[in-house]
Amino acid sequence: MSDELNMPIEEQVAYTDDNIRHLSDMEHVRLRPGMYIGKLGDGTQNDDGIYVLLKEILDNSIDEFKMHAGKRIEIEVTDHKIVSVRDYGRGIPQGKLVEAVSVLNTGGKYDSKAFKKSVGLNGVGVKAVNALSSHFEASSYRDGKVRTVVFEKGNLISDTTSDAGPEETGTRILFEPDNTLFVGYSFRTAYIETMLRNYTYLNTGLTIMFNGKRILSRNGLVDLLTDNMTATTLYPIVHLKTEDIEIAFTHTDQYGEEYYSFVNGQHTTQGGTHQSAFKEHIARTIKEFYNKNHEFTDIRNGIVAAIAINVEEPVFESQTKVKLGSTAMEPGGRSLNKFVGDFIKTEVDNYLHRNTDVADAMFQKIQESEKERKAIAGVTKIARERAKKVNMHNRKLRDCRIHLNDAKGDRTDESCIFITEGDSASGSITKSRDVNTQAVFSLRGKPLNSFGLTKKVVYENEEFNLLQAALNIEDGLEGLRYNKVIVATDADVDGMHIRLLMITFFLQFFPDLIKKGHVYILQTPLFRVRNRKRLIKGYKKENDPDRKSDFVTRYCYNEEERLKAIADLGPNPEITRFKGLGEISPDEFKHFIGEDMRLERVTLSKKEAVTGLLEFYMGKNTMERQNFIIDNLVVEEDKPEEE
C-alpha cells in the first residue's frame, strides 16, 4: 500500500475538477517559457532567451527575403531594452494579423507555396515573443493601409487600421521583453551584431541596418570564415555552391577542427545531420583524390569549414533550432546525406584537379598531421588506457548526472564543469554544487605551460590527459559533455596564472572550445561585509525575508561594491577578505554557483591572432613582456603619513 494511502485523511492531497485547468495559448507560453525559447537569462550570455526572441522575429523577415520580397531589414534597439524590426517584405495578411501574432499553430509557413525552405515552420515563434513581452506591437503595411495591433503580456490592448501613406509594404514588430521574467535583462550589442552578420553571410544581397550601422556580405561563407579565423590559412578558402548548398573551407596551422553550419539561414550551433555529412564526405573525397590510406582525423586536422543548406520542412531537435535532425532534403524525398555527399564528391574533386597548388598545400598539411600522430601513437594508446583505468569519480572528477551530449534531457544546456586547483577548493564546490548539472575537476598544482608544445603533451601530461577524457573532446566538440567549462581559481596572482595556463592549453589544442563560447571564468567575491541587523539604519524586522540570521550580509566582487556595502550596512561592519576558494564555506559557496553565479566568458576575435597572442603572454619573449609591464605599471602616489 502506498505511503499516501497510509496518510491521515487530512494530509492527503485533494484532486478534484477544480485542479483541471485550461490555459490560453499566451498563458501557456508564459507559464512554460522553456518549452518555447529554452532558458530565460538576463542577456549576459549569447544564448539567453532575449536573443531567441529577437531571432524569432528576424527569422520571419529573412524568410521574406528568401521569397524575393524585400532586400532591407532595419533593427533598432533602444536603451538596450526595446527592439524594433522593420522588413520590407509582403507584410502579414492584415485580415489574420491578430491570429498570426497571438494564436499558436497559426501562420503562413504551413503553405509550402507561400514559403519554401523557411526556418519558421511551427507557427510558434512570434507568438512566444508576444507572450513574453510586457509590450508588443505588430504593424502590417499592405495595399496602402497599415493595421497595428498592440499587446501587453499577450493580451490584446488595441487594434487600429489607417492609411499607410508612402510607406513601403512589409512588417514592423516592436517588443519589450517582460523584466519580471527576464530579470535585469539588457541586450548586448556585440551578440546582436554577431547574429546579424551570420544572417548576411547566408543571404548575399541582403542589407541589415542595425542602429544606423550597415551590415552586409558580398562573398557569403568566405566572409564568414575570413571574419572568424584566428589562425594562418595554408591555402585560399575554397568556396563552392549551388542553389541548395554552399560550402567554404581551408586548412590552418591550428590543431583540431572548426565548423560553422546553417539550415535555411538558421545557425545550427550544435551541428546536426548536415554537419556530420560534410565531415564524413569531405574526408572521404580528399582521401580518394590522393589515393592514399590517410586517416580521416589527419585529413581534417586544422580544417576550418562552413556549410549552409536549404531544406524543405526541416526537423530540428528543439524549438530553438540549434541542431538539425532531418535525414531528407524534403519530406519523403532525397537523402540529405547523399545530397551533401554527391555535391562534395563532384565539386571538391573537380576543384582539386583544377587547382594543383591548393591540392599540394593540403597534401603537405595532411602529411604533417599524419607524421605527428604516428610519432605519438604509442603515447596516445597508453594514455587512453590509463584514462580508462583511473577511477576518475573518486580521484579527479566528481561528475554530474546530466550532460550536454545526452540524447534527451531538459537541462543539458545547464551542464557545466568547474576546473579548480587543490583539495580544499574542490571540496567546497563539491559540497555546494547541484549534482545534476555541475561537475568538478580537481587540478594538482599549476598545470604545465603548453605553449609551443605538440599534442604529444596532452597524452603525456596526466592532468591534460584526464581533463581531455573528462570533457570527451579528443575527437572534436561533438562529444563535449558539458555546455560550460568553468575555470574556478583563487582571486590572487597564483589563481590568475592558473587561468592563463588553462586558457593557453585550450587555445593551443582545442581553440574551437573557446570560439564556440564554452569556456568561462568563475567570478567569486573578494569580500564579505556584514553587520548586525539592529545596527543598520532603517532595518525593520517585520520586512526581513531571512529571520534565521542575526546579520545582513553582502558579498562584494570589487572595491566599489565593498565601499557601497560599508555605506549601506551602518557603523563598524565586519569585513572579511577571502584569500582563496578553500576559505569559503560550502554553505556560502552555494550563493556563488547557484542562480546568481557570475561568469565571464572567454572570447576570441579575429584581431586576436592566437599564435601572436600566446607568443607574447606565454612565450619566451621575456624582455618584451618585462618592458610592457614597466611601461604600463601604475604606482599609487605615496600617501602622507597620518598624524
Secondary structure in CASP SS format (residue, H / E / C, confidence):
PFRMAT SS
TARGET T0000
AUTHOR 0000-0000-0000
METHOD secondary structure of the structure
MODEL  1
M C 1.00
S C 1.00
D H 1.00
E H 1.00
L H 1.00
N H 1.00
M C 1.00
P C 1.00
I H 1.00
E H 1.00
E H 1.00
Q C 1.00
V C 1.00
A C 1.00
Y C 1.00
T C 1.00
D H 1.00
D H 1.00
N H 1.00
I C 1.00
R C 1.00
H C 1.00
L C 1.00
S C 1.00
D H 1.00
M H 1.00
E H 1.00
H H 1.00
V H 1.00
R H 1.00
L H 1.00
R C 1.00
P C 1.00
G H 1.00
M H 1.00
Y H 1.00
I H 1.00
G C 1.00
K C 1.00
L C 1.00
G C 1.00
D C 1.00
G C 1.00
T C 1.00
Q C 1.00
N C 1.00
D C 1.00
D C 1.00
G H 1.00
I H 1.00
Y H 1.00
V H 1.00
L H 1.00
L H 1.00
K H 1.00
E H 1.00
I H 1.00
L H 1.00
D H 1.00
N H 1.00
S H 1.00
I H 1.00
D H 1.00
E H 1.00
F H 1.00
K H 1.00
M C 1.00
H C 1.00
A C 1.00
G C 1.00
K C 1.00
R E 1.00
I E 1.00
E E 1.00
I E 1.00
E E 1.00
V E 1.00
T E 1.00
D C 1.00
H C 1.00
K C 1.00
I E 1.00
V E 1.00
S E 1.00
V E 1.00
R E 1.00
D E 1.00
Y C 1.00
G C 1.00
R C 1.00
G C 1.00
I C 1.00
P C 1.00
Q H 1.00
G H 1.00
K H 1.00
L H 1.00
V H 1.00
E H 1.00
A H 1.00
V H 1.00
S H 1.00
V C 1.00
L C 1.00
N C 1.00
T C 1.00
G C 1.00
G C 1.00
K C 1.00
Y C 1.00
D C 1.00
S C 1.00
K C 1.00
A C 1.00
F C 1.00
K C 1.00
K C 1.00
S C 1.00
V C 1.00
G C 1.00
L C 1.00
N C 1.00
G C 1.00
V C 1.00
G H 1.00
V H 1.00
K H 1.00
A H 1.00
V H 1.00
N H 1.00
A H 1.00
L C 1.00
S E 1.00
S E 1.00
H E 1.00
F E 1.00
E E 1.00
A E 1.00
S E 1.00
S E 1.00
Y E 1.00
R E 1.00
D C 1.00
G C 1.00
K E 1.00
V E 1.00
R E 1.00
T E 1.00
V E 1.00
V E 1.00
F E 1.00
E E 1.00
K C 1.00
G C 1.00
N E 1.00
L E 1.00
I E 1.00
S E 1.00
D E 1.00
T E 1.00
T E 1.00
S E 1.00
D E 1.00
A C 1.00
G C 1.00
P C 1.00
E C 1.00
E C 1.00
T C 1.00
G E 1.00
T E 1.00
R E 1.00
I E 1.00
L E 1.00
F E 1.00
E E 1.00
P E 1.00
D C 1.00
N C 1.00
T C 1.00
L C 1.00
F C 1.00
V C 1.00
G C 1.00
Y C 1.00
S C 1.00
F C 1.00
R C 1.00
T H 1.00
A H 1.00
Y H 1.00
I H 1.00
E H 1.00
T H 1.00
M H 1.00
L H 1.00
R H 1.00
N H 1.00
Y H 1.00
T H 1.00
Y H 1.00
L H 1.00
N C 1.00
T C 1.00
G C 1.00
L C 1.00
T E 1.00
I E 1.00
M E 1.00
F E 1.00
N C 1.00
G C 1.00
K E 1.00
R E 1.00
I E 1.00
L C 1.00
S C 1.00
R C 1.00
N C 1.00
G C 1.00
L H 1.00
V H 1.00
D H 1.00
L H 1.00
L H 1.00
T H 1.00
D H 1.00
N H 1.00
M C 1.00
T C 1.00
A C 1.00
T C 1.00
T E 1.00
L C 1.00
Y C 1.00
P C 1.00
I C 1.00
V E 1.00
H E 1.00
L E 1.00
K E 1.00
T C 1.00
E C 1.00
D C 1.00
I E 1.00
E E 1.00
I E 1.00
A E 1.00
F E 1.00
T E 1.00
H E 1.00
T E 1.00
D C 1.00
Q C 1.00
Y C 1.00
G C 1.00
E C 1.00
E E 1.00
Y E 1.00
Y E 1.00
S E 1.00
F E 1.00
V E 1.00
N C 1.00
G C 1.00
Q E 1.00
H E 1.00
T C 1.00
T C 1.00
Q C 1.00
G C 1.00
G E 1.00
T H 1.00
H H 1.00
Q H 1.00
S H 1.00
A H 1.00
F H 1.00
K H 1.00
E H 1.00
H H 1.00
I H 1.00
A H 1.00
R H 1.00
T H 1.00
I H 1.00
K H 1.00
E H 1.00
F H 1.00
Y H 1.00
N C 1.00
K C 1.00
N C 1.00
H C 1.00
E C 1.00
F H 1.00
T H 1.00
D H 1.00
I H 1.00
R H 1.00
N C 1.00
G C 1.00
I E 1.00
V E 1.00
A E 1.00
A E 1.00
I E 1.00
A E 1.00
I E 1.00
N C 1.00
V C 1.00
E C 1.00
E C 1.00
P C 1.00
V C 1.00
F E 1.00
E C 1.00
S C 1.00
Q C 1.00
T C 1.00
K C 1.00
V C 1.00
K C 1.00
L E 1.00
G C 1.00
S C 1.00
T C 1.00
A E 1.00
M C 1.00
E C 1.00
P C 1.00
G C 1.00
G C 1.00
R C 1.00
S E 1.00
L H 1.00
N H 1.00
K H 1.00
F H 1.00
V H 1.00
G H 1.00
D H 1.00
F H 1.00
I H 1.00
K H 1.00
T H 1.00
E H 1.00
V H 1.00
D H 1.00
N H 1.00
Y H 1.00
L H 1.00
H H 1.00
R H 1.00
N C 1.00
T H 1.00
D H 1.00
V H 1.00
A H 1.00
D H 1.00
A H 1.00
M H 1.00
F H 1.00
Q H 1.00
K H 1.00
I H 1.00
Q H 1.00
E H 1.00
S H 1.00
E H 1.00
K H 1.00
E H 1.00
R H 1.00
K H 1.00
A H 1.00
I C 1.00
A H 1.00
G H 1.00
V H 1.00
T H 1.00
K H 1.00
I H 1.00
A H 1.00
R H 1.00
E H 1.00
R H 1.00
A H 1.00
K H 1.00
K H 1.00
V C 1.00
N C 1.00
M H 1.00
H H 1.00
N H 1.00
R H 1.00
K C 1.00
L E 1.00
R E 1.00
D C 1.00
C C 1.00
R C 1.00
I C 1.00
H C 1.00
L C 1.00
N C 1.00
D C 1.00
A C 1.00
K C 1.00
G C 1.00
D C 1.00
R C 1.00
T H 1.00
D H 1.00
E H 1.00
S C 1.00
C E 1.00
I E 1.00
F E 1.00
I E 1.00
T E 1.00
E E 1.00
G C 1.00
D H 1.00
S H 1.00
A H 1.00
S H 1.00
G H 1.00
S H 1.00
I H 1.00
T H 1.00
K H 1.00
S H 1.00
R C 1.00
D C 1.00
V C 1.00
N C 1.00
T C 1.00
Q E 1.00
A E 1.00
V E 1.00
F E 1.00
S E 1.00
L E 1.00
R C 1.00
G C 1.00
K C 1.00
P C 1.00
L C 1.00
N C 1.00
S C 1.00
F C 1.00
G C 1.00
L C 1.00
T C 1.00
K C 1.00
K H 1.00
V H 1.00
V H 1.00
Y H 1.00
E H 1.00
N C 1.00
E H 1.00
E H 1.00
F H 1.00
N H 1.00
L H 1.00
L H 1.00
Q H 1.00
A H 1.00
A H 1.00
L H 1.00
N C 1.00
I C 1.00
E C 1.00
D C 1.00
G C 1.00
L H 1.00
E H 1.00
G H 1.00
L C 1.00
R C 1.00
Y C 1.00
N C 1.00
K E 1.00
V E 1.00
I E 1.00
V E 1.00
A E 1.00
T C 1.00
D C 1.00
A C 1.00
D C 1.00
V H 1.00
D H 1.00
G H 1.00
M H 1.00
H H 1.00
I H 1.00
R H 1.00
L H 1.00
L H 1.00
M H 1.00
I H 1.00
T H 1.00
F H 1.00
F H 1.00
L H 1.00
Q H 1.00
F H 1.00
F C 1.00
P H 1.00
D H 1.00
L H 1.00
I H 1.00
K H 1.00
K C 1.00
G C 1.00
H C 1.00
V E 1.00
Y E 1.00
I E 1.00
L E 1.00
Q E 1.00
T C 1.00
P C 1.00
L C 1.00
F E 1.00
R E 1.00
V E 1.00
R E 1.00
N E 1.00
R E 1.00
K H 1.00
R H 1.00
L H 1.00
I C 1.00
K C 1.00
G C 1.00
Y C 1.00
K C 1.00
K H 1.00
E H 1.00
N H 1.00
D C 1.00
P C 1.00
D C 1.00
R C 1.00
K C 1.00
S C 1.00
D C 1.00
F E 1.00
V E 1.00
T E 1.00
R E 1.00
Y E 1.00
C E 1.00
Y C 1.00
N C 1.00
E H 1.00
E H 1.00
E H 1.00
R H 1.00
L H 1.00
K H 1.00
A H 1.00
I H 1.00
A H 1.00
D H 1.00
L C 1.00
G C 1.00
P C 1.00
N C 1.00
P C 1.00
E E 1.00
I E 1.00
T E 1.00
R E 1.00
F C 1.00
K C 1.00
G C 1.00
L H 1.00
G H 1.00
E H 1.00
I C 1.00
S C 1.00
P H 1.00
D H 1.00
E H 1.00
F H 1.00
K H 1.00
H H 1.00
F H 1.00
I C 1.00
G C 1.00
E C 1.00
D C 1.00
M C 1.00
R E 1.00
L E 1.00
E E 1.00
R E 1.00
V C 1.00
T C 1.00
L C 1.00
S C 1.00
K C 1.00
K C 1.00
E C 1.00
A C 1.00
V H 1.00
T H 1.00
G H 1.00
L H 1.00
L H 1.00
E H 1.00
F H 1.00
Y H 1.00
M H 1.00
G C 1.00
K C 1.00
N C 1.00
T H 1.00
M H 1.00
E H 1.00
R H 1.00
Q H 1.00
N H 1.00
F H 1.00
I H 1.00
I H 1.00
D H 1.00
N H 1.00
L C 1.00
V C 1.00
V C 1.00
E C 1.00
E C 1.00
D C 1.00
K C 1.00
P C 1.00
E C 1.00
E C 1.00
E C 1.00
END
